[in-house]
Amino acid sequence: MMHSFRVLFLALVVGLLTACQEAPSQEAVVRPPTPPVPSAAAPAPTAPIPPAEPCPLPVYQLEELGKKVTDKSRLSSVAVKRWMKRYPRLPSWFSEYGDGQDLHVLDTLTCPAYTLVTMLYQHEDCCEDLYYVTYTPDRSALVGWQRVAQRGADGLWQAESHLRLDSNARLVVTHLADNQEDEGPAYYRDSVITRFELTPAGRWVRVRLDSTRTNRTRQEP
């Protein structure tokens, strides 16, 4: 009987071991991949801002302009001295402005990146000069200036300037100056053609297009 019990016990143990070895293993849980988190959309590229175009330069004719200015537009010597103190790079003769001289502000143009002021200077003894001056938009600093035209006579010298715009709206000035060495009929004429234009920042670009000198003789009346 004891022998039968041992045989039965061994058979039971072998059966349990065999059942454990043959039990199927648990399958691993497979999860779908986590989708990537979408990043913030990149801002669309902005188109470059084109540079501001310079203002067209005004055109005057000195012969007519001198007749239109009045005493009301004349700057006082106190105002010019104050102006010169604030902008010392203005023409040096501004500091000597006084009797016998007139300085008139003609126009003020407010442009995108600068302010343009045109002025007519008159001296009772000889001549008239046309100046174009540019400042920063708030007028805190002088950008530059040009004497673009001149007209007048003094002894054996006389001159005049003619202004026009070319096909690209640039200012072209033809300056004619006659000079004599004595009171005789012989004289020579200098003809200078100059182009003026402004950069978008209000800086001057001056180009001499032509320059000639010719000998002439005045016809006696």
C-alpha positions as CSV (number, residue, x, y, z in Angstrom):
1,M,0.0,0.0,0.0
2,M,2.8,2.3,0.8
3,H,4.3,1.6,-2.5
4,S,1.1,2.5,-4.3
5,F,1.0,5.8,-2.4
6,R,4.5,6.8,-3.4
7,V,3.7,6.0,-7.1
8,L,0.6,8.1,-7.0
9,F,2.5,11.0,-5.3
10,L,5.3,10.9,-7.9
11,A,2.7,10.8,-10.7
12,L,1.0,13.9,-9.3
13,V,4.3,15.8,-9.0
14,V,5.3,15.0,-12.6
15,G,1.9,16.0,-13.9
16,L,2.1,19.4,-12.1
17,L,5.6,20.1,-13.5
18,T,4.5,19.1,-17.0
19,A,1.5,21.4,-16.8
20,C,3.6,24.4,-15.7
21,Q,6.1,23.8,-18.5
22,E,3.4,23.6,-21.2
23,A,1.4,26.7,-20.0
24,P,1.4,29.3,-22.7
25,S,3.3,32.5,-21.9
26,Q,1.5,35.8,-21.7
27,E,1.8,38.0,-24.8
28,A,3.3,41.5,-24.4
29,V,0.9,44.4,-24.9
30,V,1.8,46.3,-28.0
31,R,0.8,50.0,-27.9
32,P,0.6,52.2,-31.0
33,P,3.4,54.8,-31.3
34,T,2.6,58.2,-29.7
35,P,2.1,60.7,-32.5
36,P,4.5,63.7,-32.4
37,V,3.2,66.8,-30.8
38,P,2.7,69.4,-33.6
39,S,5.0,72.4,-33.2
40,A,3.8,76.0,-33.5
41,A,3.5,77.0,-37.1
42,A,6.4,79.1,-38.3
43,P,5.4,82.7,-39.1
44,A,5.1,83.4,-42.8
45,P,8.0,85.3,-44.2
46,T,7.4,89.0,-44.5
47,A,8.1,90.8,-47.7
48,P,11.0,93.3,-47.5
49,I,9.9,96.9,-47.1
50,P,11.1,98.9,-50.1
51,P,13.2,102.0,-49.3
52,A,11.4,105.3,-49.3
53,E,11.6,107.3,-52.4
54,P,13.2,110.8,-52.2
55,C,10.9,113.8,-52.7
56,P,11.2,115.4,-56.2
57,L,13.3,118.5,-56.0
58,P,11.4,121.8,-56.7
59,V,12.3,123.8,-59.8
60,Y,12.5,127.6,-59.7
61,Q,13.5,130.3,-62.2
62,L,15.6,132.9,-60.4
63,E,14.6,135.8,-62.6
64,E,11.0,135.3,-61.7
65,L,11.6,134.2,-58.2
66,G,13.3,137.4,-57.1
67,K,10.2,139.4,-58.0
68,K,7.9,137.3,-55.9
69,V,9.6,137.3,-52.5
70,T,8.4,139.9,-50.0
71,D,9.8,141.5,-46.8
72,K,7.4,139.3,-44.8
73,S,9.4,136.2,-45.8
74,R,12.8,137.7,-45.0
75,L,14.6,136.1,-42.0
76,S,15.9,138.4,-39.4
77,S,19.6,138.5,-38.4
78,V,18.7,137.2,-35.0
79,A,16.9,134.2,-36.5
80,V,19.8,133.4,-38.8
81,K,22.3,133.6,-36.0
82,R,20.2,131.3,-33.9
83,W,19.9,129.0,-36.9
84,M,23.7,129.1,-37.4
85,K,24.4,128.2,-33.8
86,R,22.1,125.2,-34.0
87,Y,23.5,124.0,-37.4
88,P,27.1,125.1,-37.6
89,R,27.6,123.2,-40.9
90,L,25.5,125.7,-42.8
91,P,27.3,128.1,-45.2
92,S,29.8,130.1,-43.3
93,W,28.5,133.5,-44.6
94,F,25.3,132.9,-42.7
95,S,27.2,134.1,-39.6
96,E,27.8,137.4,-41.3
97,Y,24.2,138.0,-42.3
98,G,23.0,141.5,-41.8
99,D,22.2,144.8,-43.6
100,G,22.1,144.6,-47.4
101,Q,21.4,140.9,-47.4
102,D,18.1,139.1,-47.5
103,L,17.4,135.4,-46.9
104,H,14.0,134.0,-47.7
105,V,12.5,130.6,-46.9
106,L,10.7,129.5,-50.1
107,D,9.3,126.1,-49.3
108,T,9.4,123.3,-46.7
109,L,8.9,119.8,-47.9
110,T,8.3,117.0,-45.4
111,C,9.6,113.8,-46.9
112,P,9.6,110.2,-45.5
113,A,13.2,110.3,-44.1
114,Y,14.2,114.0,-44.2
115,T,12.9,117.6,-44.4
116,L,13.9,119.8,-47.4
117,V,14.0,123.6,-47.1
118,T,14.6,125.8,-50.1
119,M,15.9,129.3,-49.6
120,L,16.8,132.4,-51.7
121,Y,19.7,134.6,-50.7
122,Q,19.9,138.1,-52.1
123,H,22.7,140.6,-51.8
124,E,21.9,144.1,-52.8
125,D,25.3,144.7,-54.5
126,C,25.6,141.7,-56.8
127,C,23.7,138.5,-56.8
128,E,21.1,135.9,-55.8
129,D,21.8,132.3,-54.7
130,L,19.4,129.4,-54.4
131,Y,20.0,127.0,-51.6
132,Y,18.5,123.6,-50.9
133,V,19.0,122.3,-47.3
134,T,18.0,118.9,-45.8
135,Y,17.5,118.0,-42.2
136,T,16.5,114.9,-40.2
137,P,12.7,114.6,-40.0
138,D,12.6,116.1,-36.5
139,R,15.1,118.8,-37.5
140,S,17.5,117.8,-34.8
141,A,20.4,117.6,-37.2
142,L,21.5,119.0,-40.5
143,V,21.9,116.4,-43.2
144,G,23.4,118.5,-46.0
145,W,23.0,121.6,-48.2
146,Q,23.8,122.7,-51.8
147,R,23.9,126.0,-53.6
148,V,22.2,124.9,-56.8
149,A,21.9,128.1,-58.7
150,Q,23.1,131.7,-59.0
151,R,22.3,134.8,-60.8
152,G,23.7,138.3,-60.8
153,A,26.4,140.8,-62.0
154,D,29.3,142.6,-60.5
155,G,31.8,144.6,-62.6
156,L,33.3,142.3,-65.2
157,W,31.3,139.3,-64.1
158,Q,27.8,138.2,-64.7
159,A,26.0,134.9,-64.4
160,E,22.7,133.1,-64.6
161,S,21.3,129.6,-64.0
162,H,18.5,127.7,-65.6
163,L,16.8,124.8,-63.8
164,R,14.9,121.8,-65.2
165,L,14.0,118.2,-64.4
166,D,15.4,115.4,-66.5
167,S,13.4,112.3,-67.5
168,N,14.1,110.7,-64.2
169,A,12.9,113.7,-62.2
170,R,16.4,114.7,-61.2
171,L,17.3,118.4,-61.0
172,V,19.6,119.6,-63.8
173,V,21.1,123.1,-63.6
174,T,22.9,124.9,-66.5
175,H,25.0,127.7,-65.1
176,L,26.4,130.3,-67.5
177,A,29.1,132.8,-66.2
178,D,30.7,135.5,-68.3
179,N,34.0,137.0,-67.3
180,Q,36.1,139.8,-68.8
181,E,39.7,140.7,-68.0
182,D,39.3,144.3,-69.0
183,E,36.8,146.7,-70.4
184,G,37.2,145.6,-74.0
185,P,34.7,143.6,-76.0
186,A,36.5,140.2,-75.5
187,Y,35.2,137.9,-72.7
188,Y,34.9,134.2,-72.0
189,R,31.9,132.2,-71.0
190,D,32.0,129.2,-68.7
191,S,29.1,126.8,-69.1
192,V,28.6,124.1,-66.4
193,I,25.8,121.6,-66.4
194,T,25.3,119.8,-63.0
195,R,22.8,117.2,-61.9
196,F,21.5,117.2,-58.3
197,E,19.6,114.5,-56.6
198,L,18.9,113.2,-53.1
199,T,19.2,109.7,-51.6
200,P,16.2,108.4,-49.7
201,A,18.0,109.5,-46.5
202,G,18.3,113.1,-47.7
203,R,22.0,113.1,-48.7
204,W,23.1,115.0,-51.7
205,V,24.5,113.5,-54.9
206,R,26.1,116.0,-57.2
207,V,27.3,115.1,-60.7
208,R,29.0,117.4,-63.2
209,L,27.6,116.5,-66.6
210,D,29.5,119.0,-68.8
211,S,31.8,121.9,-68.5
212,T,33.1,124.1,-71.4
213,R,34.7,127.5,-71.8
214,T,34.3,129.6,-75.0
215,N,35.9,132.9,-76.0
216,R,33.5,135.5,-77.2
217,T,33.4,139.1,-78.4
218,R,30.6,141.5,-77.6
219,Q,29.1,143.3,-80.5
220,E,29.4,147.1,-80.2
221,P,26.0,148.9,-80.4
